[in-house]
Amino acid sequence: MGNYTTVSIFLLWGFSSFPDLQNFLFMVIFFSHVTIIAANLSIMVAINFSHNLHTPMYYFLCGLSLSETCTSMVVLPRMLVDLLSESKTISLSECATQMFFFLGLAANNCFIMAAMSYDRYIAIHNPLQYSILMTQKICFQFMMASCMIGFLVSLCIILTVFSLSFCDSNIIQHFFCDISPVVSLACDYTSHHKMAIFGFSAFVLVGSFTLIMISYVFIVSVVMKMPSVKGRYKAFSTCSSHLTVVSIHYGFACFVYLRPKNRDSFGEDMLMSVTYTVLTPLLNPIVYSLRNKEMQVALRKVLDSVTRFFPQLTNKRVQNICKNY
């Protein structure tokens, strides 16, 4: 290895090329972030407080909503700070930490969606034994396994990426520490590193997607054997929300992480990453609330409780103030 100057501080260039749009982007990202938190939190609260939603499908949905919310929390707050900041710097350890949690949570999302597809297969194939085969304990074990595998793969990628020497430049052409913009700054990045990172990424994306497709192949084979058209429609309708989320999630993720990379593609990747980190976490509450009547009823109850709570809180404060006087 030659005489390299080791880089310990990076500059997240992000949207610095568009200084006139900084305030506008801040407002858009800020309201998107607040909406993501509010929408996914509403889903989790609705599931926890509605006993009729205490089923495996909604347990997985609750876990996915939590994971998606955490994924956006890893990226968007830092992005908002950088939009208003002049320095936009991030240390090597902070960069590694952000990448670790982002990749771990993103992989966790993939494996939870794979578990959800298996859940749909069990519900359609063995409806009478469904409550025995998919208990709350089994759902929790699936989600814990998804989390452990996701963060284990993320750790392997982090060890590969940050074992490199960064000496070419310290400017990351992105708004957060993602794999490709970071490794492009390394001076000893070889084809072996590239293949290792691609292998880990493919394991998560292709592996979990294959599991989803296997489940749906079995689902289709079971549904096609059903005698009534109404039964087939009902069976497929229970899978439509999940399929919609899977299609968009994997479409964006595969475009960013599995296609060949070069420096000219960072702009496209950054645009797709904005969509991936902002739009995808909004999909769960939107898709599942629009397509699911049970969830609509539960969300209405949550909204009614919230609208009743604040007036009551205000009245209590007013009464306390009046008593003091």
MIDO-445608 format. One record per residue (C-alpha): residue in three letters; x negated, y negated, z negated. Coordinates in steps of 0.02 Angstrom, whole numbers, always signed. Example, Ala and Ser with C-alpha at 12.3 -4.5 7.8 and 13.67 -1.06 7.14 Angstrom:
<pts>
("ALA"; (-615; +225; -390)),
("SER"; (-684; +53; -357)),
</pts>
This chain:
<pts>
("MET"; (+0; +0; +0)),
("GLY"; (-66; -173; +43)),
("ASN"; (-81; -327; -67)),
("TYR"; (+100; -379; -91)),
("THR"; (+173; -519; -195)),
("THR"; (+308; -435; -298)),
("VAL"; (+478; -519; -293)),
("SER"; (+569; -527; -461)),
("ILE"; (+701; -659; -420)),
("PHE"; (+823; -649; -275)),
("LEU"; (+928; -783; -193)),
("LEU"; (+1106; -733; -150)),
("TRP"; (+1126; -831; +11)),
("GLY"; (+1308; -778; +37)),
("PHE"; (+1409; -921; +110)),
("SER"; (+1272; -1051; +95)),
("SER"; (+1275; -1069; +285)),
("PHE"; (+1447; -1149; +266)),
("PRO"; (+1423; -1290; +138)),
("ASP"; (+1582; -1379; +192)),
("LEU"; (+1687; -1225; +152)),
("GLN"; (+1618; -1194; -24)),
("ASN"; (+1763; -1276; -117)),
("PHE"; (+1894; -1198; -4)),
("LEU"; (+1817; -1025; -23)),
("PHE"; (+1808; -1050; -211)),
("MET"; (+1996; -1086; -220)),
("VAL"; (+2039; -938; -107)),
("ILE"; (+1928; -815; -201)),
("PHE"; (+1983; -882; -371)),
("PHE"; (+2169; -860; -337)),
("SER"; (+2135; -690; -257)),
("HIS"; (+2039; -637; -412)),
("VAL"; (+2178; -694; -529)),
("THR"; (+2307; -605; -421)),
("ILE"; (+2204; -444; -421)),
("ILE"; (+2193; -444; -611)),
("ALA"; (+2377; -490; -636)),
("ALA"; (+2443; -366; -508)),
("ASN"; (+2339; -217; -565)),
("LEU"; (+2368; -258; -748)),
("SER"; (+2555; -261; -713)),
("ILE"; (+2541; -87; -636)),
("MET"; (+2447; -19; -788)),
("VAL"; (+2567; -99; -913)),
("ALA"; (+2720; -38; -816)),
("ILE"; (+2654; +141; -814)),
("ASN"; (+2606; +140; -999)),
("PHE"; (+2773; +71; -1059)),
("SER"; (+2889; +167; -941)),
("HIS"; (+2912; +345; -1001)),
("ASN"; (+2985; +401; -834)),
("LEU"; (+2817; +355; -754)),
("HIS"; (+2718; +468; -871)),
("THR"; (+2681; +590; -731)),
("PRO"; (+2514; +642; -652)),
("MET"; (+2538; +534; -496)),
("TYR"; (+2557; +376; -602)),
("TYR"; (+2417; +424; -721)),
("PHE"; (+2301; +431; -570)),
("LEU"; (+2373; +267; -505)),
("CYS"; (+2341; +186; -674)),
("GLY"; (+2161; +249; -671)),
("LEU"; (+2138; +187; -493)),
("SER"; (+2208; +15; -536)),
("LEU"; (+2089; +2; -684)),
("SER"; (+1941; +54; -577)),
("GLU"; (+1987; -67; -436)),
("THR"; (+2004; -209; -562)),
("CYS"; (+1833; -170; -636)),
("THR"; (+1758; -162; -460)),
("SER"; (+1819; -339; -423)),
("MET"; (+1757; -398; -594)),
("VAL"; (+1581; -341; -550)),
("VAL"; (+1575; -447; -392)),
("LEU"; (+1700; -590; -389)),
("PRO"; (+1658; -688; -549)),
("ARG"; (+1476; -698; -497)),
("MET"; (+1530; -748; -322)),
("LEU"; (+1637; -890; -393)),
("VAL"; (+1492; -954; -498)),
("ASP"; (+1375; -951; -347)),
("LEU"; (+1499; -1047; -240)),
("LEU"; (+1486; -1194; -361)),
("SER"; (+1302; -1171; -406)),
("GLU"; (+1150; -1242; -320)),
("SER"; (+1025; -1108; -370)),
("LYS"; (+1120; -945; -330)),
("THR"; (+976; -844; -402)),
("ILE"; (+987; -669; -476)),
("SER"; (+849; -571; -562)),
("LEU"; (+793; -398; -507)),
("SER"; (+871; -315; -661)),
("GLU"; (+1035; -410; -639)),
("CYS"; (+1039; -360; -456)),
("ALA"; (+1010; -177; -499)),
("THR"; (+1145; -183; -634)),
("GLN"; (+1273; -262; -518)),
("MET"; (+1237; -135; -381)),
("PHE"; (+1245; +10; -505)),
("PHE"; (+1418; -36; -570)),
("PHE"; (+1487; -84; -400)),
("LEU"; (+1433; +78; -315)),
("GLY"; (+1483; +184; -465)),
("LEU"; (+1658; +110; -473)),
("ALA"; (+1679; +117; -284)),
("ALA"; (+1630; +302; -284)),
("ASN"; (+1748; +330; -431)),
("ASN"; (+1890; +256; -327)),
("CYS"; (+1853; +379; -186)),
("PHE"; (+1857; +532; -298)),
("ILE"; (+2014; +474; -390)),
("MET"; (+2101; +460; -220)),
("ALA"; (+2042; +637; -181)),
("ALA"; (+2118; +696; -347)),
("MET"; (+2280; +605; -303)),
("SER"; (+2292; +700; -138)),
("TYR"; (+2269; +865; -231)),
("ASP"; (+2405; +811; -353)),
("ARG"; (+2524; +780; -207)),
("TYR"; (+2486; +954; -138)),
("ILE"; (+2524; +1037; -306)),
("ALA"; (+2686; +936; -323)),
("ILE"; (+2747; +990; -150)),
("HIS"; (+2682; +1168; -150)),
("ASN"; (+2728; +1217; -330)),
("PRO"; (+2862; +1096; -390)),
("LEU"; (+2926; +1215; -524)),
("GLN"; (+2753; +1241; -600)),
("TYR"; (+2693; +1064; -569)),
("SER"; (+2706; +1008; -751)),
("ILE"; (+2604; +1161; -804)),
("LEU"; (+2470; +1148; -669)),
("MET"; (+2447; +959; -683)),
("THR"; (+2453; +911; -867)),
("GLN"; (+2398; +745; -941)),
("LYS"; (+2239; +831; -1002)),
("ILE"; (+2197; +895; -828)),
("CYS"; (+2227; +722; -754)),
("PHE"; (+2109; +648; -882)),
("GLN"; (+1978; +780; -841)),
("PHE"; (+1993; +741; -655)),
("MET"; (+1969; +555; -688)),
("MET"; (+1821; +585; -804)),
("ALA"; (+1740; +698; -673)),
("SER"; (+1769; +564; -540)),
("CYS"; (+1686; +433; -650)),
("MET"; (+1537; +543; -695)),
("ILE"; (+1504; +597; -515)),
("GLY"; (+1526; +419; -453)),
("PHE"; (+1401; +344; -575)),
("LEU"; (+1279; +489; -553)),
("VAL"; (+1274; +458; -365)),
("SER"; (+1259; +271; -398)),
("LEU"; (+1111; +302; -514)),
("CYS"; (+1025; +406; -379)),
("ILE"; (+1047; +264; -254)),
("ILE"; (+985; +134; -379)),
("LEU"; (+829; +235; -417)),
("THR"; (+795; +252; -230)),
("VAL"; (+824; +68; -190)),
("PHE"; (+732; -10; -337)),
("SER"; (+583; +106; -327)),
("LEU"; (+538; +3; -172)),
("SER"; (+424; -149; -170)),
("PHE"; (+509; -312; -122)),
("CYS"; (+389; -429; -38)),
("ASP"; (+457; -482; +131)),
("SER"; (+577; -615; +68)),
("ASN"; (+687; -648; -83)),
("ILE"; (+841; -707; +13)),
("ILE"; (+983; -580; +9)),
("GLN"; (+1098; -610; +158)),
("HIS"; (+1253; -569; +57)),
("PHE"; (+1362; -634; -86)),
("PHE"; (+1317; -488; -200)),
("CYS"; (+1181; -355; -215)),
("ASP"; (+1235; -225; -87)),
("ILE"; (+1124; -86; -21)),
("SER"; (+1078; -141; +155)),
("PRO"; (+1040; -326; +123)),
("VAL"; (+928; -277; -24)),
("VAL"; (+829; -136; +58)),
("SER"; (+799; -247; +210)),
("LEU"; (+686; -352; +98)),
("ALA"; (+576; -204; +49)),
("CYS"; (+404; -188; +127)),
("ASP"; (+388; +1; +102)),
("TYR"; (+563; +53; +158)),
("THR"; (+543; +211; +263)),
("SER"; (+655; +330; +359)),
("HIS"; (+649; +448; +209)),
("HIS"; (+727; +315; +98)),
("LYS"; (+853; +277; +234)),
("MET"; (+905; +459; +250)),
("ALA"; (+918; +479; +61)),
("ILE"; (+1032; +327; +43)),
("PHE"; (+1136; +381; +192)),
("GLY"; (+1151; +556; +118)),
("PHE"; (+1216; +490; -49)),
("SER"; (+1337; +372; +39)),
("ALA"; (+1400; +511; +152)),
("PHE"; (+1421; +628; +3)),
("VAL"; (+1541; +504; -77)),
("LEU"; (+1635; +443; +77)),
("VAL"; (+1635; +596; +190)),
("GLY"; (+1643; +719; +45)),
("SER"; (+1793; +640; -41)),
("PHE"; (+1879; +606; +126)),
("THR"; (+1856; +790; +174)),
("LEU"; (+1939; +842; +11)),
("ILE"; (+2084; +724; +48)),
("MET"; (+2104; +793; +224)),
("ILE"; (+2101; +974; +162)),
("SER"; (+2240; +933; +39)),
("TYR"; (+2344; +852; +175)),
("VAL"; (+2318; +998; +295)),
("PHE"; (+2394; +1111; +162)),
("ILE"; (+2531; +982; +127)),
("VAL"; (+2579; +977; +311)),
("SER"; (+2580; +1167; +322)),
("VAL"; (+2696; +1178; +170)),
("VAL"; (+2811; +1038; +228)),
("MET"; (+2831; +1109; +404)),
("LYS"; (+2897; +1271; +328)),
("MET"; (+3037; +1179; +237)),
("PRO"; (+3207; +1218; +315)),
("SER"; (+3290; +1047; +296)),
("VAL"; (+3240; +885; +382)),
("LYS"; (+3289; +788; +226)),
("GLY"; (+3169; +893; +121)),
("ARG"; (+3027; +862; +243)),
("TYR"; (+3060; +674; +243)),
("LYS"; (+3064; +668; +53)),
("ALA"; (+2901; +766; +40)),
("PHE"; (+2811; +655; +166)),
("SER"; (+2879; +496; +86)),
("THR"; (+2794; +540; -79)),
("CYS"; (+2627; +538; +14)),
("SER"; (+2651; +382; +121)),
("SER"; (+2587; +256; -8)),
("HIS"; (+2432; +360; -44)),
("LEU"; (+2395; +383; +142)),
("THR"; (+2411; +196; +173)),
("VAL"; (+2286; +154; +35)),
("VAL"; (+2166; +292; +91)),
("SER"; (+2168; +235; +273)),
("ILE"; (+2124; +54; +234)),
("HIS"; (+2001; +95; +95)),
("TYR"; (+1900; +221; +197)),
("GLY"; (+1911; +118; +356)),
("PHE"; (+1822; -31; +277)),
("ALA"; (+1701; +74; +173)),
("CYS"; (+1643; +182; +318)),
("PHE"; (+1618; +29; +429)),
("VAL"; (+1505; -52; +298)),
("TYR"; (+1407; +99; +232)),
("LEU"; (+1398; +231; +369)),
("ARG"; (+1367; +136; +530)),
("PRO"; (+1188; +97; +591)),
("LYS"; (+1116; -62; +515)),
("ASN"; (+1007; -204; +578)),
("ARG"; (+981; -383; +523)),
("ASP"; (+1108; -449; +649)),
("SER"; (+1245; -342; +570)),
("PHE"; (+1234; -421; +397)),
("GLY"; (+1358; -558; +445)),
("GLU"; (+1487; -429; +498)),
("ASP"; (+1453; -325; +343)),
("MET"; (+1477; -477; +231)),
("LEU"; (+1643; -518; +313)),
("MET"; (+1702; -339; +294)),
("SER"; (+1640; -337; +113)),
("VAL"; (+1746; -489; +74)),
("THR"; (+1896; -394; +140)),
("TYR"; (+1842; -237; +46)),
("THR"; (+1815; -322; -122)),
("VAL"; (+1966; -440; -112)),
("LEU"; (+2098; -354; -6)),
("THR"; (+2078; -172; -61)),
("PRO"; (+2106; -203; -249)),
("LEU"; (+2269; -290; -201)),
("LEU"; (+2329; -142; -98)),
("ASN"; (+2376; -26; -242)),
("PRO"; (+2504; -141; -326)),
("ILE"; (+2572; -204; -159)),
("VAL"; (+2588; -36; -71)),
("TYR"; (+2651; +62; -221)),
("SER"; (+2775; -72; -276)),
("LEU"; (+2846; -96; -100)),
("ARG"; (+2866; +90; -65)),
("ASN"; (+2915; +154; -237)),
("LYS"; (+3083; +115; -318)),
("GLU"; (+3030; +184; -488)),
("MET"; (+2881; +67; -490)),
("GLN"; (+2990; -80; -436)),
("VAL"; (+3107; -50; -583)),
("ALA"; (+2961; -34; -705)),
("LEU"; (+2879; -194; -639)),
("ARG"; (+3042; -289; -656)),
("LYS"; (+3051; -236; -838)),
("VAL"; (+2874; -298; -866)),
("LEU"; (+2913; -465; -784)),
("ASP"; (+3073; -483; -885)),
("SER"; (+2976; -449; -1045)),
("VAL"; (+2845; -578; -999)),
("THR"; (+2974; -711; -954)),
("ARG"; (+3064; -680; -1121)),
("PHE"; (+2903; -678; -1223)),
("PHE"; (+2837; -852; -1180)),
("PRO"; (+2999; -948; -1218)),
("GLN"; (+3011; -854; -1384)),
("LEU"; (+2830; -896; -1424)),
("THR"; (+2861; -1079; -1382)),
("ASN"; (+3018; -1085; -1490)),
("LYS"; (+2925; -1009; -1639)),
("ARG"; (+2788; -1140; -1625)),
("VAL"; (+2915; -1280; -1614)),
("GLN"; (+3005; -1211; -1769)),
("ASN"; (+2841; -1200; -1865)),
("ILE"; (+2797; -1379; -1819)),
("CYS"; (+2971; -1437; -1875)),
("LYS"; (+2952; -1345; -2042)),
("ASN"; (+2786; -1428; -2075)),
("TYR"; (+2866; -1598; -2052)),
</pts>
